[in-house]
């Protein structure tokens, strides 16, 4: 999944949480964050703390891969 804005990340986190059959409170406890943080993350708040986001992603088995737009376009066989 390509993440271009906070809403994209929010959708990915929410979907992964649901796949793991976790409530927001469960995810907050497992990731060492708070319920408010998880709620804000899943709503796409753009100012959430990156270190906490990474903690949540680790619990969900998700990772971040950073690539340039050019590399992404080349891997898809065209320019974006």
Buried (B, 14 or more C-beta within 10 A) or exposed (E): EEBEEBEEBBBBBBBBBEEEEBEBEBBBBBBEBBBEBBEBBBEBEEEBEEEBBBBBBEBBEBEEEEEEEEEEEEEEEEEE
